[in-house]
Amino acid sequence: MLKQVLEIVELLDRPEVAGVDVARLFAAPGIPEVEMQPVRTEQGSTLFIKLLIPGTHGGTVGGSVSTLGIIGYLGGVRAQPEIIGLVSDADGCAAALAAGLKLVQMYGLGDRLPGDVIVTTHISTDASIVNHGPVPFMASPVDMAMKNRYLVDQSMEAVLSLDTTRGNRIINGRGVAISPTVKQGYILRVSEDLLTIQQHVTGRLPSVFAITTQDITPYGNGIFHLNSIMQPATCTDAPVVGVAITSEIAVPGSATGASQECDIEMAARFGVEVAKAFGKGRAKFYDAEEFTRLMMLYGPMNHLQSSQGANATPQA
């Protein structure tokens, strides 16, 4: 899938990314027109993107096969005029769009998956830089609530959140790592199915990165987060797994020349392989019976999905 990654990187590595270029790249017979929503705030502008690849037995045709979401989560792809070029934090966006492009091309050739796949991300070329230990991150021009509103489609029945996760000392290997599954405030065991797909894609033993309770709470609550990779889990009941593009050392999200195209390709290819298996029931994100027992024994943990926690006022 390196060809698709290089096409996406070339698209993103421009001072401005025009919606018409995005639409042209993903245009294919039978594929709904890519949805784009430009948003401008005092902090800058971004272009939200949503791509639907219909399945043969998915919800779009009235079928019962579950829908997979692939989200490219990030702050921004560039920080101009302060910095020239594509930044490290852009890799989650690039991986998600490359996965989407491959799925569109497969669809055009007749390789139709059983279930629908929804790919979302956003492109911001004038994002800002924020301090975050141990290295700076890219900040989104829009707040997390708005990002989640556009990126997390409630028809997604399982979510892969792809994000650059190099700005830390938690993951000390280059490549791709996955997180434990998070669902409704619970950090569950790592999916065996996803571990198998990961090792097939990478040709290596699977790599898993640690997450904490802090990481699955909403941004803006004054608590430290590894990064934003698990934020989709704060606004959906669907199981969420983070797919981290990693490095041996801490790399600032604002660093240019730090993107490793082969690592982006592995993350994108992992997303495609999960999409193939998910619609056939071969990529279970969690054990439903075990989750039900957890709920029965220990009660709901979804207060962790709210920025106010257990003190949140119940919604009518």
LINFEN-V955939 format. One record per residue. N is the residue number from 0. PSI is psi in whole degrees, -180 to 180 (999 if undefined). D_FIRST is the distance of its C-alpha to the first C-alpha in Angstrom with 2 decimals. Layout:
BEGIN
n = <N:N>
psi = <PSI:PSI>
d_first = <D_FIRST:D_FIRST>
END
This chain:
BEGIN
n = <0:1:2:3:4:5:6:7:8:9:10:11:12:13:14:15:16:17:18:19:20:21:22:23:24:25:26:27:28:29:30:31:32:33:34:35:36:37:38:39:40:41:42:43:44:45:46:47:48:49:50:51:52:53:54:55:56:57:58:59:60:61:62:63:64:65:66:67:68:69:70:71:72:73:74:75:76:77:78:79:80:81:82:83:84:85:86:87:88:89:90:91:92:93:94:95:96:97:98:99:100:101:102:103:104:105:106:107:108:109:110:111:112:113:114:115:116:117:118:119:120:121:122:123:124:125:126:127:128:129:130:131:132:133:134:135:136:137:138:139:140:141:142:143:144:145:146:147:148:149:150:151:152:153:154:155:156:157:158:159:160:161:162:163:164:165:166:167:168:169:170:171:172:173:174:175:176:177:178:179:180:181:182:183:184:185:186:187:188:189:190:191:192:193:194:195:196:197:198:199:200:201:202:203:204:205:206:207:208:209:210:211:212:213:214:215:216:217:218:219:220:221:222:223:224:225:226:227:228:229:230:231:232:233:234:235:236:237:238:239:240:241:242:243:244:245:246:247:248:249:250:251:252:253:254:255:256:257:258:259:260:261:262:263:264:265:266:267:268:269:270:271:272:273:274:275:276:277:278:279:280:281:282:283:284:285:286:287:288:289:290:291:292:293:294:295:296:297:298:299:300:301:302:303:304:305:306:307:308:309:310:311:312:313:314:315>
psi = <13:-33:-45:-40:-45:-37:-43:-42:-40:-37:-45:-29:58:150:-33:137:114:139:-33:-33:-38:-47:-42:-40:-36:5:129:146:133:-10:124:150:135:134:134:135:105:139:133:134:-179:-23:-10:-163:158:159:109:139:136:125:131:126:108:146:164:-27:32:-180:-29:-21:17:14:179:1:138:155:132:138:134:115:128:103:137:176:-59:162:-21:162:46:152:0:-39:138:128:170:133:164:-38:-10:-11:-32:-42:-47:-41:-43:-45:-35:-40:-44:-42:-42:-42:-37:-44:-39:-44:-44:-28:-5:1:86:131:156:-43:163:150:129:125:127:152:-175:154:116:120:-3:39:166:171:137:151:136:121:143:-5:159:152:170:137:143:145:-15:155:169:-35:-42:-40:-48:-35:-38:-28:-31:100:130:-8:-7:123:-5:149:132:124:108:128:144:131:60:-14:53:174:23:-41:120:44:145:139:-129:134:152:161:165:159:137:131:120:45:-7:133:110:175:157:136:123:-37:-43:-33:-41:-46:-40:-45:-29:-41:-43:-21:17:170:145:151:130:136:147:140:158:172:-37:-38:-20:11:159:146:156:6:8:12:143:137:143:-51:-163:8:-33:6:-30:-26:-13:-8:22:152:-9:152:140:134:129:138:105:133:119:173:166:-30:164:120:128:141:-21:2:137:161:14:-5:130:106:-33:-31:-40:-41:-40:-41:-43:-43:-36:-44:-42:-43:-37:-41:-41:-45:-31:-46:-16:7:20:11:68:129:-25:166:110:-39:-42:-38:-41:-40:-40:-45:-39:-40:-41:-4:175:149:15:-5:-21:-15:-7:144:-19:-5:-144:-14:1:143:125:141:138:999>
d_first = <0.00:3.79:5.37:5.44:6.51:8.85:10.19:11.04:12.56:14.55:15.73:16.90:18.46:21.47:24.97:24.76:21.99:23.56:23.10:23.30:20.14:18.27:19.97:19.21:15.43:15.44:18.33:18.16:21.06:21.79:19.84:22.42:22.62:20.80:23.57:24.25:27.16:28.27:30.48:32.75:34.89:37.13:34.32:31.93:29.65:26.33:24.40:23.47:20.69:20.48:18.24:19.26:17.44:20.46:20.80:23.13:25.53:24.70:27.13:26.60:28.22:30.76:29.09:29.27:25.75:24.74:22.46:19.65:19.17:16.20:17.79:16.66:19.94:21.32:24.34:23.17:20.62:23.50:27.19:28.78:31.38:31.80:28.46:26.48:22.69:19.82:20.98:19.55:20.16:17.64:14.65:15.18:15.23:12.06:10.17:12.03:11.57:7.77:8.28:11.08:9.58:7.29:10.62:12.65:11.12:11.59:15.03:15.88:15.36:17.55:15.40:17.44:17.50:21.08:21.18:20.44:17.69:18.67:16.48:18.68:18.85:21.03:21.01:24.04:24.61:28.14:27.97:30.47:30.48:32.37:33.89:32.53:33.24:32.21:30.26:29.99:27.54:26.56:28.69:27.81:30.23:30.81:32.15:30.41:32.27:30.98:27.38:27.66:29.39:26.55:23.57:24.95:25.63:28.38:26.97:24.10:25.35:22.98:20.95:18.04:18.80:16.07:17.90:18.33:21.05:22.08:25.55:27.45:28.94:28.05:24.65:25.04:21.86:18.62:15.39:15.16:18.32:19.46:22.91:25.63:25.81:28.09:30.14:33.19:34.15:33.64:31.30:30.62:29.48:25.87:24.25:24.26:21.68:19.18:20.15:19.43:15.91:15.33:16.75:14.80:11.42:12.90:15.34:18.04:20.87:20.00:20.76:22.79:24.21:27.73:28.77:32.36:34.41:34.35:30.58:30.79:33.62:33.26:32.96:36.26:38.47:39.28:37.49:34.95:31.31:28.57:26.53:25.66:22.83:25.25:26.99:25.66:27.79:30.88:30.84:29.73:31.13:27.72:26.28:23.90:21.59:20.33:16.92:17.74:15.85:18.61:20.49:23.55:25.76:26.47:24.66:26.04:23.90:25.38:24.34:22.48:20.51:19.53:15.85:13.69:10.22:9.15:11.03:9.60:6.05:8.29:10.16:7.72:6.64:10.42:11.28:9.78:11.52:14.57:14.71:14.87:17.55:19.42:20.79:22.11:23.85:21.92:20.66:23.96:23.98:27.69:30.82:32.75:36.05:35.87:35.11:38.12:40.26:39.25:40.30:43.51:44.42:43.45:43.08:40.52:38.70:37.38:39.75:37.07:34.99:37.77:38.53:42.16:41.51:44.38:46.62:44.71:46.88:45.93:44.64:46.75>
END
